[in-house]
Amino acid sequence: MGAIRRRLTELMDATVPSVIDADPDVAGWSPDATESYCPRCGASAGPGSVTPAGCPFCVDQRVSWDRITRLWGYAEPMDAWIKAMKFGRQWSWGRWLGERLAERVGEPFALDRVVVVPVPMPWLRRWRRGFNQAQLMADALADARGFPCVPALRRTRHTAPQTSVAASQREANIRGSLAAHPVDLTGHEVVLVDDVKTTGATLAACTRLLKKAGARSVHAAVAAVADPKGQDFKAK
């Protein structure tokens, strides 16, 4: 069964959908300013509420990654764009969001020591959807910045979507479902790409694997971050 899954994944990787729908209509929209959210957890933060130790939402919490960049909160209009990408087969959103992230990921990276890594999707969900939106975004970010995009992570078992699981159970839901491919990331900085961060359990699990593989730092890059006080942290 493992060999069959690997072959299916290889076939899907070779048939990433062509972006054939029209360019997104985003008139009047611009990404959040970096000072409007916490660079540690990504939550929206008011003036003066972020300290070197974090914001009120993360100051007492461990954060696995080194920094996070987001484009917007998981709210209008970004939530509709992400849903159109994931469930409406509007694939061009993946490239467009990845290109916007490329403009916002502003760390002074050493070009020869940076890799972009997408958060992997369970193969069955990937097969049903036809693509992994994190992969589309990561490819676009990598192309725009001239970084290599490396599928360094894989799913080892199917899991329920995190949005369908209570916040308190999301770490358990993802536990043991991810693994790293045999890749040496020693000394590299990794840009880890996903569409939405809610509790951060998936990003944290990915980050731990990447650092175990030798990554010097992991910079999370996401299209949106859910409000820690909002409904996205509750089972739907």
Secondary structure, 3 states (H helix, E strand, C coil): CHHHHHHHHHHHHHCCCCCCCCCCCCCCCCCCCHHHECCCCCCECCCCCCECCECCCCCCCCCCCCEEEEEEECCCCHHHHHHHHHHCCCCHHHHHHHHHHHHHCCCCCCHHHEEEEECCCCHHHHHHHCCCHHHHHHHHHHHHHCCCECCCEEECCCCCCHHHCCHHHHHHHHCCCEEECCCCCCCCEEEEEEEEECCCHHHHHHHHHHHHCCCCEEEEEEEEECCCCCHHHCCC
